[in-house]
Amino acid sequence: MKDISEIIKTKSSLPLAKRTVLNVSLASINFKEGLLSVLKPYDISIEQFNVLRILRGKNGEPSNLKDIQDRMISKMSNTTRLVDKLILKNLVERFICENNRRKVDIYITDEGLRLLKIVDPLIEEQENELTKNLSQDELETLNLLLTKMRG
């Protein structure tokens, strides 16, 4: 396993904080690439997958754009655009209230639920693959440290 200095091909000593940020950034990129490789054949992004999981978690109850945005992992995502793309793929539906046009209900479709049944085990397998070099105790510790880093 290569040290971060080898990966970025530097001979100078990196300060611990910089090494940490680079290592976390590189791990994040590796995780994202690994998850994208699973989702790509199904023509959905990580953010779209996240929206589908949020909507599935509503158990048939409607959601709205604000609720979805609040639950998104990537707060920079354009939720309206994500939902629009999922509508075009027939994975979610949007209903506008006739009495209050500002009230928009968003639901996952049966096709969206079917896609999640296929993709969920593949994502879980990829997550296990991405974390296989760490023991359960190390994963627990890493989660605690990352949570602490986020403040």
N, C-alpha and C positions, 0 to 999 in steps of 0.2 A: 504494500500500500504506500503510495507516494505522499510525501509531506507537501504541504501547500507551496513551500519554496521551490520544490522541484517542478511542480505543476506550472507555476508562473515563471519558472526559469530565472530565478534571482539568486545571486550569491550573497547579497547583503542580508544581514539579520533583520527580520521583521519584528517590530514591537508586538507584544502579546495581543493588544487590542486589535491591531490591524490583522494579525494572523487569524484571530477569532472571527472577525467580520468576514474575511475572505473565505474561511472554511465554511461558515454558515451560508454565505452567498453561493458558494460552489455546491454545497449539499442541496440547497433550494433549487438551483438550476437542474441538478441531476434528478431530483424528485419530480420536478415539473416535466422534464423530458420523458421520464419513465411513465408518468401518468398519461401524457399526451400520446405516447406510442400505443397505449391501450385504447384510447378514445378515438384516435384518428380513423380507424376503419369504420367507425359508426358516425363519422362526420359531426362530432360535437366537441366543443372546447371544454376545458376544465371548468370554466365559469358557467357554461350551459349545463354541464353535469351537476354543478353545485345548485343551480336553480331547480333542476328536476328533483334533486334530493330534498330541497327545502319544501317544494310543493307536495311531494309524496308524504313528508312528515306532517302535513296538515290533515292527513287521513280523510280526504274528500271535502274538507272545509275550504272555502275560498281564501286566497291570499291577495295582497295588493302589492304594488311596486315598492312602497315604503317598507313594508314588512320583509319583503324579499331582500331589499337593499340592506336593511339592518342585520340580516342573518348571513349576508355574503362574507366569505373569507377575504376576498379582494374588494375592498371598499371603493376602489377606483373603477370598478366595472360600470359600464353604462347599462343599467338594468333594463331600461326600456328597449334598447337595441337587442339585448340578449333574449328578452321575452319575444320580441318581434321575430327573431330568427327561429326560435323554438316553435312559434305559431306556424311559420312557413313550413316547418318540418312535421307539422301535425303532432307535436309532442306536448304542447300546452294549448289551452283555449283562454280567450279573454272575453268577458261579458261586461258591457257598459250598461249601468243602471239607467232605465228610461226616465226616471223621476229626478235623478241627480247624475248628470253626465260626468261629474268628477269622480264618482264612485265606480271603480273598475275592479272586477273580481277576476282572478286568474286561477285556473285549475290545471292540474296535470291530466293528460288524456290517457286512455287505456294503452295507446301506442307508446306513450312516454313511460308508463309503468312497465310495459313489456320490455322496453329497451333497458331500463334499470335492472330488471331481473337477469338480463344477459350480461350487462356490464359490471354490476356490483361484484360478482365473484372474481372477475378478471382484475378489477381494481384492487380487491383485497389481496389477491395473489401477487400483484405487482408491489403493493405496499409491504408485504412480507419479504419479497425479494430485495426491495430497497433497504430494508432494515435488518437483513439476515446476519450481518456482521456484529450485531450488538445483542447481548444477552437481555433477558427480561428486566433484570435489575438495572442494566445500563440504559435501556429504553426509558424506564421510570425516572432515572436520574436525569437523563437528557431532557425529558419533558418538563421536569421541575425547573431545570436550569433555563430552558427556553422561555418558559412562562415567567420566570424571574427576570430574564433579560428584557422582556416586553414591558416590564414594569407593572 
